[in-house]
Structures are given as C-alpha cells and as structure tokens.
Amino acid sequence: MTETTDRRPTNGQDGSPRTGSKLKGPTGTDASPETRGKTTIADNVVAKIAGTAAREVPGIHKLGAGMARAIGAMRERVPGAGSTSITQGVSVEVGESQAALDLDVVVEYGYPIVEVAGEVRVNVISAVERMTGLQVVEVNLVVDDVKLPDEEAEGEPAEGRVR
C-alpha cells in the first residue's frame, strides 16, 4: 500500500496532538484541504486500474497465466460464482510514491506483440499515474499465449459432432 505523508500536529514532546491552540501551517486550518490528512491506496486498487487499462488495448485477448485462466473459466461456469476477477493476471508492488506492475497477457493472433506490449505499457502507466498520483517505475509483460482465430473461446462449450 502507499501512503502520503502523515501531517498530524504534535506538541513535539510526547507525540500527542496539540490542544487549546489554533493550528497553523500545512497542518492547520489555514492549509488547503487536500494537504490535511493521509491517503492510502491499496494494492488491489492499483491492480484493478491496471487490469482495466490493459484490457482496453486492441490485441489483448485475456489477462492471466494458463492456470489462472483455466480456474477463471471454471469459475464463470458455476452459477453464482461471479465472473473473472479484473485483477487476474496482474500483480503489483506499491510503495509510498511508486508502483511496479507485472502482467500476464494473451495476445490475439495477427497483432504485433511488441507493439501491443508497448501500447499496454502506455495505457497502464497513464491510467495508474493519472488516477493514483503514483509514479509507475516499470510495467513488465509476459505473453503467455496467442489466441488463434480457430480456437474456441474459453468458457464456451465445445461443439460436438452430434446435435
């Protein structure tokens, strides 16, 4: 998780809050509201933003390594189990002011993988930095598979010989 600086006023002796005096400076009532207090951004929030941004890029079929995709496909078939998690295939490391992300992706056949990877990086970095204020130091992609046009989509039943 990441945190902004905690600017709670203390009396300097025992760390307890000041009482009986008007607070001034960056922590007092004279400070702008956005500088008072602390904001914490959970890792899962950054992962959701990154997963959504990656899926917006043309050429990305799915996110997640083979086993995670298989479990996600099984989960989709179970009534009431919910859909695939938006964070599937995304892992993040969040510090105080920076984030590093790893994504496992499946690319649609015919799309240039290097170009798709570059577009994913641009989209993910832009979304995470804009929405969280964190500096993204790296976005690593592992292309686990290529979705061929004649492969059946995950989660769809196979068409049998007999109807």
VMD Tcl script that builds the backbone (N, CA, C; Angstrom):
set m [mol new atoms 489]
animate dup $m
set s [atomselect $m all]
$s set {name element resname resid chain x y z} {
  {N N MET 1 A 0.841 -1.176 0.000}
  {CA C MET 1 A 0.000 0.000 0.000}
  {C C MET 1 A 0.885 1.237 0.000}
  {N N THR 2 A 0.331 2.335 -0.395}
  {CA C THR 2 A 1.076 3.578 -0.394}
  {C C THR 2 A 0.384 4.587 0.492}
  {N N GLU 3 A 1.173 5.441 1.059}
  {CA C GLU 3 A 0.624 6.447 1.941}
  {C C GLU 3 A 1.280 7.778 1.633}
  {N N THR 4 A 0.517 8.841 1.767}
  {CA C THR 4 A 1.112 10.153 1.694}
  {C C THR 4 A 1.599 10.490 3.096}
  {N N THR 5 A 2.368 11.536 3.200}
  {CA C THR 5 A 2.918 11.901 4.496}
  {C C THR 5 A 1.817 12.245 5.478}
  {N N ASP 6 A 1.955 11.714 6.678}
  {CA C ASP 6 A 1.001 11.996 7.734}
  {C C ASP 6 A 1.430 13.308 8.381}
  {N N ARG 7 A 0.583 14.311 8.354}
  {CA C ARG 7 A 0.947 15.639 8.843}
  {C C ARG 7 A 0.130 16.029 10.058}
  {N N ARG 8 A -0.102 15.073 10.940}
  {CA C ARG 8 A -0.854 15.400 12.145}
  {C C ARG 8 A 0.015 16.224 13.076}
  {N N PRO 9 A -0.541 17.270 13.658}
  {CA C PRO 9 A 0.249 18.108 14.543}
  {C C PRO 9 A 0.533 17.410 15.865}
  {N N THR 10 A 1.726 17.604 16.362}
  {CA C THR 10 A 2.078 17.097 17.689}
  {C C THR 10 A 2.700 18.224 18.478}
  {N N ASN 11 A 2.773 18.048 19.788}
  {CA C ASN 11 A 3.360 19.103 20.609}
  {C C ASN 11 A 4.875 18.983 20.663}
  {N N GLY 12 A 5.421 17.951 20.035}
  {CA C GLY 12 A 6.864 17.821 19.974}
  {C C GLY 12 A 7.459 17.081 21.159}
  {N N GLN 13 A 6.752 16.916 22.250}
  {CA C GLN 13 A 7.288 16.254 23.432}
  {C C GLN 13 A 6.944 14.770 23.446}
  {N N ASP 14 A 5.671 14.468 23.616}
  {CA C ASP 14 A 5.258 13.073 23.746}
  {C C ASP 14 A 4.516 12.558 22.518}
  {N N GLY 15 A 4.416 13.365 21.468}
  {CA C GLY 15 A 3.745 12.935 20.254}
  {C C GLY 15 A 2.240 13.066 20.289}
  {N N SER 16 A 1.679 13.568 21.378}
  {CA C SER 16 A 0.229 13.714 21.461}
  {C C SER 16 A -0.211 14.955 20.701}
  {N N PRO 17 A -1.465 14.972 20.231}
  {CA C PRO 17 A -1.945 16.131 19.473}
  {C C PRO 17 A -1.971 17.389 20.328}
  {N N ARG 18 A -1.757 18.505 19.656}
  {CA C ARG 18 A -1.843 19.786 20.339}
  {C C ARG 18 A -3.284 20.056 20.727}
  {N N THR 19 A -3.483 20.718 21.821}
  {CA C THR 19 A -4.833 21.107 22.233}
  {C C THR 19 A -4.813 22.548 22.692}
  {N N GLY 20 A -5.920 23.200 22.543}
  {CA C GLY 20 A -6.057 24.553 23.068}
  {C C GLY 20 A -5.457 25.644 22.222}
  {N N SER 21 A -4.818 25.339 21.109}
  {CA C SER 21 A -4.260 26.406 20.284}
  {C C SER 21 A -4.707 26.213 18.844}
  {N N LYS 22 A -4.757 27.329 18.121}
  {CA C LYS 22 A -5.136 27.256 16.717}
  {C C LYS 22 A -3.956 26.692 15.929}
  {N N LEU 23 A -4.232 25.700 15.087}
  {CA C LEU 23 A -3.188 25.095 14.290}
  {C C LEU 23 A -2.892 25.973 13.090}
  {N N LYS 24 A -1.624 26.117 12.758}
  {CA C LYS 24 A -1.213 26.926 11.620}
  {C C LYS 24 A -0.268 26.127 10.746}
  {N N GLY 25 A 0.009 26.631 9.570}
  {CA C GLY 25 A 0.942 25.954 8.680}
  {C C GLY 25 A 0.258 24.873 7.867}
  {N N PRO 26 A 1.048 23.906 7.355}
  {CA C PRO 26 A 0.497 22.907 6.450}
  {C C PRO 26 A -0.498 21.961 7.105}
  {N N THR 27 A -0.559 21.915 8.446}
  {CA C THR 27 A -1.480 21.002 9.104}
  {C C THR 27 A -2.653 21.706 9.743}
  {N N GLY 28 A -2.621 22.996 9.769}
  {CA C GLY 28 A -3.671 23.738 10.459}
  {C C GLY 28 A -4.840 24.079 9.568}
  {N N THR 29 A -5.741 24.836 10.143}
  {CA C THR 29 A -6.942 25.223 9.408}
  {C C THR 29 A -6.634 26.184 8.273}
  {N N ASP 30 A -5.465 26.780 8.289}
  {CA C ASP 30 A -5.067 27.689 7.212}
  {C C ASP 30 A -4.588 26.923 5.970}
  {N N ALA 31 A -4.323 25.646 6.114}
  {CA C ALA 31 A -3.825 24.842 4.995}
  {C C ALA 31 A -4.969 24.443 4.075}
  {N N SER 32 A -4.631 24.190 2.827}
  {CA C SER 32 A -5.656 23.750 1.891}
  {C C SER 32 A -6.123 22.351 2.293}
  {N N PRO 33 A -7.391 22.057 2.041}
  {CA C PRO 33 A -7.946 20.772 2.483}
  {C C PRO 33 A -7.211 19.546 1.937}
  {N N GLU 34 A -6.691 19.613 0.719}
  {CA C GLU 34 A -6.039 18.436 0.145}
  {C C GLU 34 A -4.734 18.064 0.838}
  {N N THR 35 A -4.175 18.952 1.661}
  {CA C THR 35 A -2.930 18.631 2.362}
  {C C THR 35 A -3.166 18.151 3.786}
  {N N ARG 36 A -4.387 18.156 4.238}
  {CA C ARG 36 A -4.679 17.725 5.605}
  {C C ARG 36 A -5.017 16.243 5.624}
  {N N GLY 37 A -4.277 15.486 6.365}
  {CA C GLY 37 A -4.575 14.070 6.499}
  {C C GLY 37 A -3.735 13.208 5.589}
  {N N LYS 38 A -4.135 11.954 5.466}
  {CA C LYS 38 A -3.342 10.966 4.750}
  {C C LYS 38 A -4.255 10.150 3.837}
  {N N THR 39 A -3.741 9.776 2.679}
  {CA C THR 39 A -4.467 8.948 1.735}
  {C C THR 39 A -3.685 7.665 1.526}
  {N N THR 40 A -4.367 6.544 1.654}
  {CA C THR 40 A -3.747 5.250 1.437}
  {C C THR 40 A -4.420 4.585 0.244}
  {N N ILE 41 A -3.612 4.105 -0.702}
  {CA C ILE 41 A -4.136 3.433 -1.889}
  {C C ILE 41 A -3.731 1.967 -1.804}
  {N N ALA 42 A -4.717 1.079 -1.739}
  {CA C ALA 42 A -4.462 -0.353 -1.604}
  {C C ALA 42 A -3.911 -0.934 -2.907}
  {N N ASP 43 A -3.119 -1.982 -2.780}
  {CA C ASP 43 A -2.548 -2.662 -3.942}
  {C C ASP 43 A -3.639 -3.125 -4.902}
  {N N ASN 44 A -4.749 -3.604 -4.359}
  {CA C ASN 44 A -5.842 -4.110 -5.176}
  {C C ASN 44 A -6.444 -3.011 -6.063}
  {N N VAL 45 A -6.444 -1.792 -5.582}
  {CA C VAL 45 A -6.961 -0.664 -6.367}
  {C C VAL 45 A -6.069 -0.438 -7.586}
  {N N VAL 46 A -4.762 -0.442 -7.368}
  {CA C VAL 46 A -3.820 -0.257 -8.475}
  {C C VAL 46 A -3.947 -1.418 -9.462}
  {N N ALA 47 A -4.122 -2.645 -8.950}
  {CA C ALA 47 A -4.269 -3.811 -9.816}
  {C C ALA 47 A -5.535 -3.707 -10.668}
  {N N LYS 48 A -6.640 -3.225 -10.088}
  {CA C LYS 48 A -7.880 -3.067 -10.857}
  {C C LYS 48 A -7.717 -2.027 -11.959}
  {N N ILE 49 A -7.088 -0.923 -11.639}
  {CA C ILE 49 A -6.858 0.121 -12.640}
  {C C ILE 49 A -6.005 -0.430 -13.777}
  {N N ALA 50 A -4.930 -1.128 -13.430}
  {CA C ALA 50 A -4.013 -1.673 -14.437}
  {C C ALA 50 A -4.703 -2.744 -15.285}
  {N N GLY 51 A -5.479 -3.619 -14.656}
  {CA C GLY 51 A -6.185 -4.666 -15.400}
  {C C GLY 51 A -7.178 -4.095 -16.386}
  {N N THR 52 A -7.904 -3.083 -15.955}
  {CA C THR 52 A -8.876 -2.439 -16.837}
  {C C THR 52 A -8.168 -1.745 -17.999}
  {N N ALA 53 A -7.098 -1.022 -17.702}
  {CA C ALA 53 A -6.356 -0.298 -18.740}
  {C C ALA 53 A -5.733 -1.258 -19.749}
  {N N ALA 54 A -5.221 -2.391 -19.291}
  {CA C ALA 54 A -4.602 -3.360 -20.201}
  {C C ALA 54 A -5.644 -3.983 -21.126}
  {N N ARG 55 A -6.820 -4.274 -20.596}
  {CA C ARG 55 A -7.872 -4.899 -21.393}
  {C C ARG 55 A -8.437 -3.958 -22.459}
  {N N GLU 56 A -8.226 -2.659 -22.314}
  {CA C GLU 56 A -8.711 -1.681 -23.292}
  {C C GLU 56 A -7.883 -1.673 -24.577}
  {N N VAL 57 A -6.693 -2.256 -24.539}
  {CA C VAL 57 A -5.783 -2.199 -25.685}
  {C C VAL 57 A -6.199 -3.234 -26.732}
  {N N PRO 58 A -6.373 -2.801 -27.992}
  {CA C PRO 58 A -6.692 -3.755 -29.062}
  {C C PRO 58 A -5.571 -4.782 -29.197}
  {N N GLY 59 A -5.962 -6.042 -29.335}
  {CA C GLY 59 A -4.978 -7.113 -29.458}
  {C C GLY 59 A -4.830 -7.926 -28.185}
  {N N ILE 60 A -5.321 -7.398 -27.066}
  {CA C ILE 60 A -5.284 -8.158 -25.816}
  {C C ILE 60 A -6.547 -9.014 -25.760}
  {N N HIS 61 A -6.358 -10.327 -25.681}
  {CA C HIS 61 A -7.493 -11.244 -25.605}
  {C C HIS 61 A -7.923 -11.433 -24.154}
  {N N LYS 62 A -6.985 -11.786 -23.301}
  {CA C LYS 62 A -7.261 -12.008 -21.880}
  {C C LYS 62 A -6.007 -11.722 -21.082}
  {N N LEU 63 A -6.178 -11.597 -19.777}
  {CA C LEU 63 A -5.055 -11.491 -18.857}
  {C C LEU 63 A -5.036 -12.727 -17.990}
  {N N GLY 64 A -3.850 -13.124 -17.579}
  {CA C GLY 64 A -3.693 -14.262 -16.688}
  {C C GLY 64 A -2.882 -15.358 -17.331}
  {N N ALA 65 A -2.108 -16.062 -16.498}
  {CA C ALA 65 A -1.334 -17.207 -16.963}
  {C C ALA 65 A -2.279 -18.379 -17.186}
  {N N GLY 66 A -1.812 -19.424 -17.797}
  {CA C GLY 66 A -2.639 -20.567 -18.172}
  {C C GLY 66 A -3.493 -21.113 -17.049}
  {N N MET 67 A -2.925 -21.382 -15.891}
  {CA C MET 67 A -3.679 -21.970 -14.795}
  {C C MET 67 A -4.712 -20.983 -14.261}
  {N N ALA 68 A -4.340 -19.727 -14.134}
  {CA C ALA 68 A -5.288 -18.724 -13.635}
  {C C ALA 68 A -6.460 -18.576 -14.594}
  {N N ARG 69 A -6.188 -18.617 -15.900}
  {CA C ARG 69 A -7.264 -18.524 -16.881}
  {C C ARG 69 A -8.175 -19.736 -16.804}
  {N N ALA 70 A -7.589 -20.926 -16.601}
  {CA C ALA 70 A -8.394 -22.144 -16.511}
  {C C ALA 70 A -9.309 -22.096 -15.285}
  {N N ILE 71 A -8.770 -21.650 -14.172}
  {CA C ILE 71 A -9.586 -21.536 -12.956}
  {C C ILE 71 A -10.662 -20.481 -13.156}
  {N N GLY 72 A -10.322 -19.375 -13.792}
  {CA C GLY 72 A -11.297 -18.322 -14.068}
  {C C GLY 72 A -12.414 -18.813 -14.977}
  {N N ALA 73 A -12.061 -19.612 -15.987}
  {CA C ALA 73 A -13.074 -20.149 -16.899}
  {C C ALA 73 A -14.002 -21.097 -16.164}
  {N N MET 74 A -13.460 -21.906 -15.248}
  {CA C MET 74 A -14.297 -22.815 -14.457}
  {C C MET 74 A -15.221 -22.022 -13.538}
  {N N ARG 75 A -14.683 -20.966 -12.945}
  {CA C ARG 75 A -15.479 -20.136 -12.043}
  {C C ARG 75 A -16.643 -19.487 -12.787}
  {N N GLU 76 A -16.435 -19.098 -14.041}
  {CA C GLU 76 A -17.502 -18.482 -14.830}
  {C C GLU 76 A -18.637 -19.453 -15.119}
  {N N ARG 77 A -18.335 -20.739 -15.175}
  {CA C ARG 77 A -19.354 -21.751 -15.480}
  {C C ARG 77 A -20.228 -22.090 -14.273}
  {N N VAL 78 A -19.751 -21.796 -13.075}
  {CA C VAL 78 A -20.506 -22.116 -11.862}
  {C C VAL 78 A -21.503 -20.997 -11.597}
  {N N PRO 79 A -22.789 -21.312 -11.550}
  {CA C PRO 79 A -23.791 -20.272 -11.299}
  {C C PRO 79 A -23.573 -19.605 -9.941}
  {N N GLY 80 A -23.614 -18.294 -9.936}
  {CA C GLY 80 A -23.472 -17.536 -8.696}
  {C C GLY 80 A -22.049 -17.337 -8.236}
  {N N ALA 81 A -21.077 -17.891 -8.950}
  {CA C ALA 81 A -19.685 -17.772 -8.521}
  {C C ALA 81 A -19.061 -16.460 -8.966}
  {N N GLY 82 A -19.735 -15.721 -9.824}
  {CA C GLY 82 A -19.200 -14.443 -10.276}
  {C C GLY 82 A -18.348 -14.601 -11.513}
  {N N SER 83 A -17.907 -13.494 -12.003}
  {CA C SER 83 A -17.116 -13.500 -13.219}
  {C C SER 83 A -15.628 -13.449 -12.880}
  {N N THR 84 A -14.818 -13.527 -13.917}
  {CA C THR 84 A -13.379 -13.477 -13.751}
  {C C THR 84 A -12.983 -12.154 -13.100}
  {N N SER 85 A -12.061 -12.229 -12.183}
  {CA C SER 85 A -11.602 -11.038 -11.481}
  {C C SER 85 A -10.868 -10.110 -12.441}
  {N N ILE 86 A -11.116 -8.841 -12.292}
  {CA C ILE 86 A -10.458 -7.833 -13.131}
  {C C ILE 86 A -8.958 -7.782 -12.839}
  {N N THR 87 A -8.556 -8.295 -11.673}
  {CA C THR 87 A -7.138 -8.279 -11.301}
  {C C THR 87 A -6.411 -9.548 -11.723}
  {N N GLN 88 A -7.120 -10.494 -12.362}
  {CA C GLN 88 A -6.476 -11.722 -12.823}
  {C C GLN 88 A -5.349 -11.372 -13.782}
  {N N GLY 89 A -4.184 -11.932 -13.554}
  {CA C GLY 89 A -3.043 -11.691 -14.424}
  {C C GLY 89 A -2.278 -10.427 -14.104}
  {N N VAL 90 A -2.636 -9.750 -13.022}
  {CA C VAL 90 A -1.975 -8.501 -12.644}
  {C C VAL 90 A -1.409 -8.643 -11.237}
  {N N SER 91 A -0.136 -8.359 -11.085}
  {CA C SER 91 A 0.435 -8.278 -9.741}
  {C C SER 91 A 1.149 -6.937 -9.622}
  {N N VAL 92 A 1.029 -6.342 -8.457}
  {CA C VAL 92 A 1.590 -5.009 -8.251}
  {C C VAL 92 A 2.430 -4.975 -6.985}
  {N N GLU 93 A 3.367 -4.067 -6.985}
  {CA C GLU 93 A 4.146 -3.732 -5.808}
  {C C GLU 93 A 4.011 -2.236 -5.646}
  {N N VAL 94 A 3.437 -1.798 -4.540}
  {CA C VAL 94 A 3.192 -0.382 -4.333}
  {C C VAL 94 A 4.002 0.096 -3.144}
  {N N GLY 95 A 4.743 1.175 -3.357}
  {CA C GLY 95 A 5.496 1.806 -2.283}
  {C C GLY 95 A 4.823 3.100 -1.872}
  {N N GLU 96 A 5.575 3.983 -1.240}
  {CA C GLU 96 A 4.996 5.247 -0.790}
  {C C GLU 96 A 4.626 6.157 -1.940}
  {N N SER 97 A 5.455 6.163 -2.989}
  {CA C SER 97 A 5.173 7.068 -4.103}
  {C C SER 97 A 5.351 6.416 -5.468}
  {N N GLN 98 A 5.702 5.124 -5.488}
  {CA C GLN 98 A 5.955 4.440 -6.750}
  {C C GLN 98 A 5.236 3.100 -6.798}
  {N N ALA 99 A 5.060 2.600 -8.017}
  {CA C ALA 99 A 4.452 1.292 -8.216}
  {C C ALA 99 A 5.169 0.573 -9.358}
  {N N ALA 100 A 5.265 -0.754 -9.219}
  {CA C ALA 100 A 5.796 -1.613 -10.272}
  {C C ALA 100 A 4.732 -2.674 -10.539}
  {N N LEU 101 A 4.519 -2.996 -11.814}
  {CA C LEU 101 A 3.445 -3.916 -12.183}
  {C C LEU 101 A 3.960 -5.029 -13.084}
  {N N ASP 102 A 3.390 -6.215 -12.900}
  {CA C ASP 102 A 3.658 -7.362 -13.757}
  {C C ASP 102 A 2.322 -7.850 -14.304}
  {N N LEU 103 A 2.257 -8.064 -15.616}
  {CA C LEU 103 A 1.025 -8.524 -16.251}
  {C C LEU 103 A 1.303 -9.759 -17.088}
  {N N ASP 104 A 0.424 -10.747 -16.966}
  {CA C ASP 104 A 0.431 -11.926 -17.826}
  {C C ASP 104 A -0.693 -11.734 -18.827}
  {N N VAL 105 A -0.358 -11.794 -20.135}
  {CA C VAL 105 A -1.363 -11.491 -21.151}
  {C C VAL 105 A -1.426 -12.573 -22.219}
  {N N VAL 106 A -2.571 -12.621 -22.880}
  {CA C VAL 106 A -2.768 -13.438 -24.076}
  {C C VAL 106 A -3.083 -12.455 -25.195}
  {N N VAL 107 A -2.333 -12.543 -26.285}
  {CA C VAL 107 A -2.486 -11.623 -27.409}
  {C C VAL 107 A -3.252 -12.320 -28.534}
  {N N GLU 108 A -4.128 -11.572 -29.189}
  {CA C GLU 108 A -4.861 -12.080 -30.346}
  {C C GLU 108 A -3.873 -12.318 -31.494}
  {N N TYR 109 A -4.061 -13.415 -32.209}
  {CA C TYR 109 A -3.231 -13.728 -33.361}
  {C C TYR 109 A -3.347 -12.614 -34.405}
  {N N GLY 110 A -2.208 -12.253 -35.001}
  {CA C GLY 110 A -2.197 -11.249 -36.053}
  {C C GLY 110 A -1.742 -9.881 -35.573}
  {N N TYR 111 A -1.827 -9.630 -34.290}
  {CA C TYR 111 A -1.368 -8.350 -33.751}
  {C C TYR 111 A 0.126 -8.434 -33.461}
  {N N PRO 112 A 0.891 -7.389 -33.798}
  {CA C PRO 112 A 2.324 -7.394 -33.494}
  {C C PRO 112 A 2.532 -7.307 -31.973}
  {N N ILE 113 A 3.094 -8.350 -31.403}
  {CA C ILE 113 A 3.212 -8.467 -29.943}
  {C C ILE 113 A 3.990 -7.306 -29.338}
  {N N VAL 114 A 5.082 -6.917 -29.972}
  {CA C VAL 114 A 5.895 -5.824 -29.419}
  {C C VAL 114 A 5.100 -4.518 -29.378}
  {N N GLU 115 A 4.315 -4.259 -30.427}
  {CA C GLU 115 A 3.502 -3.038 -30.451}
  {C C GLU 115 A 2.376 -3.091 -29.425}
  {N N VAL 116 A 1.728 -4.246 -29.290}
  {CA C VAL 116 A 0.663 -4.396 -28.302}
  {C C VAL 116 A 1.240 -4.190 -26.901}
  {N N ALA 117 A 2.398 -4.779 -26.637}
  {CA C ALA 117 A 3.038 -4.629 -25.325}
  {C C ALA 117 A 3.350 -3.160 -25.035}
  {N N GLY 118 A 3.831 -2.444 -26.037}
  {CA C GLY 118 A 4.112 -1.019 -25.859}
  {C C GLY 118 A 2.855 -0.223 -25.556}
  {N N GLU 119 A 1.772 -0.542 -26.283}
  {CA C GLU 119 A 0.503 0.151 -26.042}
  {C C GLU 119 A -0.057 -0.169 -24.659}
  {N N VAL 120 A 0.106 -1.413 -24.217}
  {CA C VAL 120 A -0.338 -1.784 -22.870}
  {C C VAL 120 A 0.430 -0.966 -21.835}
  {N N ARG 121 A 1.750 -0.871 -22.004}
  {CA C ARG 121 A 2.556 -0.094 -21.053}
  {C C ARG 121 A 2.091 1.362 -20.996}
  {N N VAL 122 A 1.910 1.963 -22.163}
  {CA C VAL 122 A 1.485 3.364 -22.209}
  {C C VAL 122 A 0.127 3.535 -21.525}
  {N N ASN 123 A -0.825 2.672 -21.838}
  {CA C ASN 123 A -2.175 2.793 -21.280}
  {C C ASN 123 A -2.186 2.553 -19.770}
  {N N VAL 124 A -1.465 1.529 -19.321}
  {CA C VAL 124 A -1.427 1.207 -17.884}
  {C C VAL 124 A -0.734 2.322 -17.108}
  {N N ILE 125 A 0.415 2.766 -17.583}
  {CA C ILE 125 A 1.148 3.827 -16.883}
  {C C ILE 125 A 0.301 5.087 -16.808}
  {N N SER 126 A -0.306 5.461 -17.922}
  {CA C SER 126 A -1.133 6.667 -17.950}
  {C C SER 126 A -2.287 6.572 -16.957}
  {N N ALA 127 A -3.004 5.445 -16.960}
  {CA C ALA 127 A -4.164 5.293 -16.071}
  {C C ALA 127 A -3.761 5.273 -14.604}
  {N N VAL 128 A -2.739 4.505 -14.266}
  {CA C VAL 128 A -2.324 4.395 -12.858}
  {C C VAL 128 A -1.800 5.729 -12.350}
  {N N GLU 129 A -0.945 6.389 -13.124}
  {CA C GLU 129 A -0.390 7.663 -12.666}
  {C C GLU 129 A -1.470 8.738 -12.561}
  {N N ARG 130 A -2.382 8.774 -13.520}
  {CA C ARG 130 A -3.446 9.785 -13.502}
  {C C ARG 130 A -4.390 9.571 -12.325}
  {N N MET 131 A -4.762 8.331 -12.064}
  {CA C MET 131 A -5.772 8.064 -11.043}
  {C C MET 131 A -5.218 7.998 -9.626}
  {N N THR 132 A -3.946 7.619 -9.476}
  {CA C THR 132 A -3.400 7.439 -8.128}
  {C C THR 132 A -2.356 8.469 -7.735}
  {N N GLY 133 A -1.717 9.088 -8.712}
  {CA C GLY 133 A -0.629 10.005 -8.399}
  {C C GLY 133 A 0.679 9.282 -8.133}
  {N N LEU 134 A 0.679 7.956 -8.225}
  {CA C LEU 134 A 1.908 7.187 -8.045}
  {C C LEU 134 A 2.753 7.258 -9.308}
  {N N GLN 135 A 4.058 7.179 -9.157}
  {CA C GLN 135 A 4.956 7.098 -10.300}
  {C C GLN 135 A 5.135 5.617 -10.629}
  {N N VAL 136 A 4.813 5.224 -11.851}
  {CA C VAL 136 A 4.988 3.840 -12.270}
  {C C VAL 136 A 6.410 3.688 -12.783}
  {N N VAL 137 A 7.195 2.842 -12.101}
  {CA C VAL 137 A 8.602 2.692 -12.471}
  {C C VAL 137 A 8.814 1.611 -13.521}
  {N N GLU 138 A 7.911 0.613 -13.578}
  {CA C GLU 138 A 8.025 -0.390 -14.626}
  {C C GLU 138 A 6.726 -1.165 -14.774}
  {N N VAL 139 A 6.493 -1.610 -16.013}
  {CA C VAL 139 A 5.375 -2.492 -16.323}
  {C C VAL 139 A 5.970 -3.638 -17.131}
  {N N ASN 140 A 6.060 -4.808 -16.507}
  {CA C ASN 140 A 6.618 -5.992 -17.154}
  {C C ASN 140 A 5.482 -6.851 -17.686}
  {N N LEU 141 A 5.609 -7.291 -18.927}
  {CA C LEU 141 A 4.597 -8.144 -19.529}
  {C C LEU 141 A 5.184 -9.512 -19.857}
  {N N VAL 142 A 4.408 -10.545 -19.586}
  {CA C VAL 142 A 4.732 -11.894 -20.024}
  {C C VAL 142 A 3.598 -12.304 -20.953}
  {N N VAL 143 A 3.944 -12.584 -22.208}
  {CA C VAL 143 A 2.944 -13.047 -23.157}
  {C C VAL 143 A 2.897 -14.565 -23.016}
  {N N ASP 144 A 1.817 -15.056 -22.407}
  {CA C ASP 144 A 1.688 -16.482 -22.110}
  {C C ASP 144 A 1.126 -17.288 -23.256}
  {N N ASP 145 A 0.406 -16.632 -24.163}
  {CA C ASP 145 A -0.253 -17.393 -25.217}
  {C C ASP 145 A -0.670 -16.443 -26.330}
  {N N VAL 146 A -0.992 -17.018 -27.469}
  {CA C VAL 146 A -1.564 -16.292 -28.595}
  {C C VAL 146 A -2.908 -16.949 -28.885}
  {N N LYS 147 A -3.961 -16.149 -28.929}
  {CA C LYS 147 A -5.316 -16.638 -29.209}
  {C C LYS 147 A -5.456 -16.750 -30.713}
  {N N LEU 148 A -5.561 -17.999 -31.203}
  {CA C LEU 148 A -5.727 -18.249 -32.628}
  {C C LEU 148 A -7.191 -18.091 -33.007}
  {N N PRO 149 A -7.469 -17.680 -34.253}
  {CA C PRO 149 A -8.862 -17.456 -34.665}
  {C C PRO 149 A -9.736 -18.702 -34.569}
  {N N ASP 150 A -9.164 -19.888 -34.780}
  {CA C ASP 150 A -9.987 -21.095 -34.776}
  {C C ASP 150 A -10.074 -21.757 -33.403}
  {N N GLU 151 A -9.409 -21.202 -32.395}
  {CA C GLU 151 A -9.523 -21.749 -31.047}
  {C C GLU 151 A -10.853 -21.310 -30.450}
  {N N GLU 152 A -11.510 -22.239 -29.769}
  {CA C GLU 152 A -12.768 -21.856 -29.137}
  {C C GLU 152 A -12.465 -20.948 -27.955}
  {N N ALA 153 A -13.351 -20.023 -27.729}
  {CA C ALA 153 A -13.171 -19.091 -26.619}
  {C C ALA 153 A -13.304 -19.845 -25.310}
  {N N GLU 154 A -12.506 -19.419 -24.317}
  {CA C GLU 154 A -12.588 -20.040 -23.004}
  {C C GLU 154 A -13.969 -19.801 -22.424}
  {N N GLY 155 A -14.525 -20.822 -21.832}
  {CA C GLY 155 A -15.832 -20.683 -21.214}
  {C C GLY 155 A -16.975 -21.072 -22.136}
  {N N GLU 156 A -16.703 -21.230 -23.435}
  {CA C GLU 156 A -17.737 -21.661 -24.368}
  {C C GLU 156 A -17.703 -23.163 -24.480}
  {N N PRO 157 A -18.842 -23.824 -24.515}
  {CA C PRO 157 A -18.836 -25.274 -24.659}
  {C C PRO 157 A -18.346 -25.694 -26.034}
  {N N ALA 158 A -17.657 -26.813 -26.072}
  {CA C ALA 158 A -17.171 -27.316 -27.359}
  {C C ALA 158 A -18.348 -27.832 -28.167}
  {N N GLU 159 A -18.276 -27.597 -29.458}
  {CA C GLU 159 A -19.354 -28.057 -30.329}
  {C C GLU 159 A -19.075 -29.521 -30.664}
  {N N GLY 160 A -20.012 -30.379 -30.378}
  {CA C GLY 160 A -19.834 -31.805 -30.609}
  {C C GLY 160 A -20.158 -32.190 -32.037}
  {N N ARG 161 A -19.906 -33.487 -32.363}
  {CA C ARG 161 A -20.186 -33.979 -33.703}
  {C C ARG 161 A -21.677 -34.249 -33.888}
  {N N VAL 162 A -22.351 -34.518 -32.775}
  {CA C VAL 162 A -23.770 -34.864 -32.848}
  {C C VAL 162 A -24.586 -33.716 -32.297}
  {N N ARG 163 A -25.680 -33.381 -32.957}
  {CA C ARG 163 A -26.532 -32.293 -32.483}
  {C C ARG 163 A -27.870 -32.789 -32.104}
}
mol reanalyze $m
mol bondsrecalc $m
mol representation Tube
mol addrep $m
